[in-house]
Amino acid sequence: MTDKVTAALAAIGLAPDDVDPDVLAGLRTAADKPPKQLTQADLERMSAEQIVAAEADGRLDHLLGRQGA
């Protein structure tokens, strides 16, 4: 199980044993996907704070030339 899934479950007061295994499989698959990449047009509509957060989340990797990151 990924740390993201474990943290998300803990945030809502659940342990992995409390969740159906099929649901956990779906959560793991979703957590393993890379973050959705933003476009230049997206950036033009965002505040500086939102852009900094997007960069920290890895949503600017494509624009910054980090495709393999």
C-alpha positions in Angstrom: 0.0 0.0 0.0 1.3 3.4 -0.8 1.9 6.0 1.9 -0.6 8.3 0.1 -3.4 5.8 0.5 -2.5 5.1 4.1 -2.4 8.8 4.9 -5.7 9.4 3.2 -7.4 6.6 5.1 -6.0 7.8 8.4 -7.2 11.3 7.7 -10.8 10.0 7.6 -10.3 7.7 10.6 -9.9 4.4 8.8 -7.3 1.7 8.9 -6.5 -0.3 5.7 -8.2 -3.4 7.4 -11.4 -1.4 7.6 -11.6 -1.0 3.8 -12.7 -3.6 1.2 -9.7 -5.1 -0.6 -11.2 -4.2 -4.0 -11.5 -0.6 -3.0 -7.9 -0.6 -1.7 -6.7 -1.9 -5.1 -8.5 1.0 -6.9 -7.0 3.5 -4.4 -3.5 2.1 -4.9 -3.9 2.3 -8.7 -5.1 5.9 -8.5 -2.3 6.9 -6.1 0.3 5.4 -8.4 -0.7 7.5 -11.4 1.4 10.6 -12.0 -0.3 13.9 -11.2 -2.3 15.6 -14.0 0.0 18.0 -15.8 -1.0 21.6 -16.2 -0.8 23.6 -19.4 0.5 27.1 -20.0 -3.1 28.3 -20.3 -3.7 26.8 -16.8 -0.8 28.8 -15.4 -2.2 32.1 -16.8 -5.3 31.7 -14.7 -3.5 30.8 -11.5 -2.2 32.9 -8.6 1.5 32.7 -7.7 0.6 30.6 -4.6 -1.3 28.1 -6.8 1.6 27.8 -9.2 4.0 27.2 -6.3 1.7 24.5 -4.9 1.3 22.9 -8.4 5.1 22.8 -8.8 5.4 21.1 -5.4 2.7 18.6 -6.4 4.6 17.7 -9.6 1.9 19.1 -11.8 4.4 21.3 -13.7 6.9 18.6 -14.5 6.0 18.4 -18.2 6.3 22.2 -18.6 9.6 22.2 -16.7 11.1 19.4 -18.9 10.8 16.7 -16.2 8.8 14.2 -18.1 10.6 11.3 -16.5 10.3 12.6 -13.0 
